């Protein structure tokens, strides 16, 4: 039994090292390691907890460790990761006794390093066990204290406090430390939500209907992607806030729709479902391997009204006629600051300058796709970020320069009742705490005429 547990910790350590060294995505690495080591479900749970927990709270764990590493500031990366992971268990995991966590850490250190390293790890962890962790109250500035206590970079917390106020920012940072709820979207062209829920319950999943989005379900136990229901194309994995995008487009049967940045296909397939097998969705992406994902999703969900193409949407005008689409969705590449719960590594890899660089791309994309919209048509600009630089500012500048577009105030009528309070002036900024979802921005614009 001990061996199994140690293997889990070694696997977690390996993932944490790779994430930091290669800036790799935690979710992809985690899945690879689970497959490679053929872990049992209880071990998968611990591996996921150790990896995400240590990553989520990296800055906090470094704050806890700093007084105990004053003489050893230049420890190797793997040693620091092992210390973080063990302190995470000691502080946040009630089911694992401190002595067990410390013993496992020392055993790994003996395997991987020399006697001096295992002594250092033992000494640091025993001191923390004896003396306790330092208090956040020693940090005087409230913004800095929030940054360290919720493990969000200071530049980011400052931006959010400025844009949303301290209380909203605090709520958001604290929510980012919790595990997200898995959500699925029922393919209503093939099955009703009630029937889909019943089939999932038969398979042993703990699921319920979303109180917000009519076609959404929430899953509290089990991975929906492994279900027979998913395999049969009755369901796709998508966050509730992301589902609001297709609803805001207000598609009608037989319409011709462009999804300019479509991969992996969540919104594309949602639009196609809402067309009820009529019309056509042209779904574009820059990379062939991502276009393949759109095609696979369309096939699994049995949606033949999707045509996926590999194309840089900055060059769409060379491939499509002006004013040829009834609806256009631009789900623009963004910093992803709204999906940190799912991808905690984003917190540490993104820099403030990235936000400004991305804004340039977002502006060029909306400039490129907008001439393809028919008069009276709707253009939706969306992102899974919450930064105003990439959201409101992009839309405001576009409207200033394009008198032929106006805000579509009717979008509020297309939104579920629980979302209506967040719709203002044809746009909505969904913060994660509003409906326990990803953070999302959606702006709905109409071409005059």
N, C-alpha and C positions, 0 to 999 in steps of 0.2 A: 504493500500500500504506500509506504514511504517513498519508494522509487517512482511510483506514478506521479505523486505530488511534486517531487523534485523535478521530474521531466516537464511538468506544466510550468514551473517557475523558470526553468532553463529556456523553455520555448518563449515565454513572455519576455525574458531578458533579451533573447535573440531578436524578437520583433522590435522592442524598444530601441535597441542599438541600430537596427536597419533604418527605422523611421528617422532617427536623428542624423544618421550618417548620409543617407541618400534622399532625404525628404520624401520618402515613399508614403503612399496612402495607407493608413493604418488598417482600414477595412479590407483592402486587397491582401495585404501581408497576413493578416489574421486568418483569412480564409485559406490561403496557401499553406500556412503552418498546420492548421487543423487537418487539412487533407493529407499532408505529408506525414504527420505523426499518427494518423488514424485514432484521434482522441475519442474517449467515451464522452457521453453528453454531460456528465457532472464535471469532467475535467475541462470541457469546452466552456462551461459556465465560469469556472475559476480563471481560465486563461483569458477570457474576454474581460472579466472584471479586473484582473491585474493589469492587462494591457491598457484598456481604456481609462481605468481609474488613475493609474500612474501618469498617463499622458494628460488626462483632463486637469490634474492637479500639480503638474510639474513645477510651476513657479512657487506654489505653496509649500511643496515638499522641500524645495531648495531653501526656502526661508526657514523651515524647521531644522534643516541639516546644518545651515551656515555656522551657528555658534560651535558646533561639534567638529567642524572641519577647518577651524582657523589655521591650524598648523599644517594642514594637508589640502591646500587649495587646488593643487595640480594633480588631482587623482585622475586615473584613466577613465575614459567614457563608460566602459562597461561596469567599472566599480561604482561610479556615480549612479548609473541606472539601477544597479543591484540595491544600493542604499535607498534610492527613491522608492523602489518597488516594495522593499521591506518596511520602510516607514509608513508607506500607504497601508499596508496590511495592519500594522500596529495601531494606527490612528483611526482607520475607517472600517476595518473588517472585524466585527465583533466575534465571528465564529472561529477565527484563527487565533489561538493563544500566542502572546508575544514570544514566548520561549520557542514555540514551533517555528515561527517565522524567522527568528534569529538563527536557530539551528540550521534551517534550510539555506539561509544566506551564507553562513560560514562554510557549509558543505560545498556550495557552488564555488565559493572563493578558493577553497582548497583545490578543487578540480582545475580551476582556470588560472589561478595565480600562484605566487610563492607564499611561504608561511607569513611573511610580513603583511601581505594584503589581507589574508584571512584574520590576522590579529587586529589589523586596523578596523576591519568591518565589525568584528566582534566588539572591539572597544567602543566604537562610535554608537553602535546599536544598544549596547548595555548602558551607556551613559544616558542615552535618550530615555530608555526604560526607567532608569533611576531618577533622573532630574526632570523629566517631562519636556514638552515642546514649548518654544517661546510663544508669547502672546502677540496677537496682531495689534493690541492696544499700544505697543511700543512704536507703531507707525503713526505719526501725528497727522499727516495730510489725509483727509477722508478718501480722496480719489485714489491715492497711492495704496491706501489700506484696502480699498475695494479691489484694486488690481492684484495685489498679492494674495488676498484671502480667497479670491475666486479664480486665480491663475489666468488672468487676461492681461495682455501687454498694456503698459501704461498709455501708450499713444492711442490705443483703441478705446480704452475706458474714457480718456479725455474727450475723444471725438463724440462718443455716445452721450456723455454727460452734457456736452454742448448742444447736441442735436435733440435729445429726448429727455433731459433732466436727470438728476441723480437717482431718484426713486425707480424710474423706469429702467435705468441702466442696471441698478442693483438687482432688480427682479430678473432681468434678462441674463445677467452674468451668473446668478445663482441657478437659474433654470438650465443654463448650458452645462452645468455639472451633473445633471441627472440624465438617466437613460431615456431616449425617445421611445414613444409608443410606436409599434409597427402598424402601418395603415395600408389598406388595400382598396382599390377601386373596382367595383363590380362591373363586368362587361354586360351592360343591360341589353345589348343586342342579342345576347344568348341566354340570359337567366335573370330572374328577379333577385333583389337583395335578400329578401327573406329566405328564398330557396338556397341561395349561396351560403348564407349563415348556417342554415340547417345542415347542409352537406359538410361544412367545415367542422361543425360540432360533432357530427358523426365520425369525422376523422380524428377527433380528440383535441381540437383547437379551442382555446378560450377566446371567444370573439363576441363583439356586440356591434349594433348599428351605430354609426356616428350620429351625434345629435346636431351636427352642423351641415355636412354635405350629404345630399340625398343618396348618392351612389357609393358612399364611403363606408368602410367597416374598420373597426379597431381590433387589434389582436394583442392579447395579453400573455398568451402562452403558445409557443411553437413558432416556427419560421414558415410564413405563408408561401414562400418560394418553393418549399419542399412538399407542398400539398398536391393532391390529385386534382383539386379544384383549379389550382394555378396551371397545372400541366394541360388541363382540358380547355384552357383559354377563357374560363369564367371570371378570371380575376387578374389584376396586375398590381404590382407594388408601387404606391405613389403616396406622397404626403398630402394631407388635406389642403394645406395652403396652396400647393401646386395645382390641385384640382380646380381651384377657383379661376385659374387662367382660362381654361376652355369655356367655363361658364360665362366669363366676362366677354368673350368673343361674340356670343349670341348667334352662333351659326344656325342657318336654316337649310332645309333639305335642298339638294342639287347645287349647293354653292361650291365655288372653286377657291380653295384656301391654301395659303402659303405658310408653312412653319419654317422660318428662315434659319433657325439653329436647333434642329429637331432631335438630335441624339440625346439619350438612348431611345426616345420614342414615347415617353409617358404622356406628354401633352398631345403629340401627334395622334396617338391611338385614341385618346379621349375625344379629340375633335372628330375623328373618323366615326367613333361610336355615336356621337351626337348628330351626325349626318344620316344615321340609320341606313347605312349601306348605299346612300346616294352620293352624288357629287364626287369631289376628289380632293385629297390633301397632298400637296407637294411638300415633301419633308427633306430639308437640305442639311448637310453637315460637311465640314471641311475635311474630315478624315474618313477614309474608306472603311476602316475597322469599326468606326462608330456608326456608319451608315448600315453596316451589316447588322448591328444591334437593332436598328429601327425595323429593318426587314424581318428579322427573327421575331420581334414583338408583334408586328402586323400579322405575320403568318400564324403565330400561336393563338392570337385573339381572333383569327379568321376575319380580317378586315381588308378585303381586296381593293378598297377605294383609297389606298395609300400608295404613293409613288415616291420612293426614296432615291435621292441622287447625291453624289459627292460633288460639292461645289462650295466655294468661298462666297458667302452671301454679299460680300462687298462688290462682287461682279455679277449680281443677278440681272442687271439691266442688259447685259450682253446675251442673255439666254431666254428672257421672257419679255413679252410685249408690255408697254406701259399701260396702266389702268386695265389690267387683265384679271386681277384677283378681287373676289368679293370681301375676303377677310385676310388679314396678314397678322401673324403672330411673330414678334421678335422677342424671344426669350434669350436675352443677350448674355454673352460670356461676362462673368462678374467675379468679384472677390469671394463670393460664397459665404459671407459673414453671417448669413441667416441659418446656415446648416452646420454650425459648430458642434452641436450635440452629436451629430452623426460622424463628423470628421474633425475631431478635436485638434488634429495636427495643424489645421488651418490657422489656429491662433498664433502659432509660433513661426510659421513659414511666410505668412503675408506681412508685407511692410506697408507703411503709410503711402509711399510713392506708388505702390501697385494700384491703389485706388485711382490715382490721377492718370496713370497709364491706361487703365481699363476704360476710363471715361472717354478717352480718344477713340478707342475701338468701338465703343457703344454708339458714339456720335456718328462715326463713319457708317456703321451698319444701318442706323435708322435713316440716314440720308440716302443710302443705296436702295433700301427696300420700299420706301414710301411712295416713289413715283409709280410703282406697280399696282397700287390700290385704285380700284374704281371709285368714281365720284359717289358719295353716299355710303361708301364702304367703311369698315372699322379696322383700325390698326391697334393692336394691343402690344404695349412695351412692358416686359416683365423681367425681374431678376430675383435670384434667391439670396440677395444681400439686403442690408437695412441701412446702408450708408447713403446719405442724401446726395453726395457727390455723383454717385452712379445712378441715382434714381430721379428725384425731383429736378435736379439741376439739368440733367440730360433732356428731360421732357420740356422743361421751361424754355431752354435755349432753342430746341427744335420748333416749338410753337411760335417763339419770337421771330424766327426766320422763315416760317411757312404759314402765311396767312390763309392758305387753302385748307388748313387743318384746324379743328376746334376740339375742345374736351367733350367727350360723350357722357353727358350727365345721366343718360338713361341706364347706364351700367348698374346703378344702384338697384334698379328694378329686377335685374337678372341675378342678383346675389341672394344666397340663402338669408333668412331673417336674422340669424345671429351675426352675420357679417355686415349687414346694412349700417350699423352704427360706425363702422370703421371706414365707410366710403364717403369721401369728401371731394367735391369738385372733379368727379370723374376718375379719381384714383384712390388707391388704398395702400397703406403701409401696414402690413400684418407683422406685429412683433411676436416672438415665440410665446410669450405669456398670454396673449389674447385667447388662443384656443389650444394651447399646449402642442404647437405645431412648429414647423420650420418658419423662420422669418422670411417674408416675401413682399415684393413690391409689384403692384399692377397698375398701369395707367391705360385708360381707354380713350382713343382719339378717333374722331370721325372726319372723313374728307368731305368738305362742303360740296354741294351741287345736287 
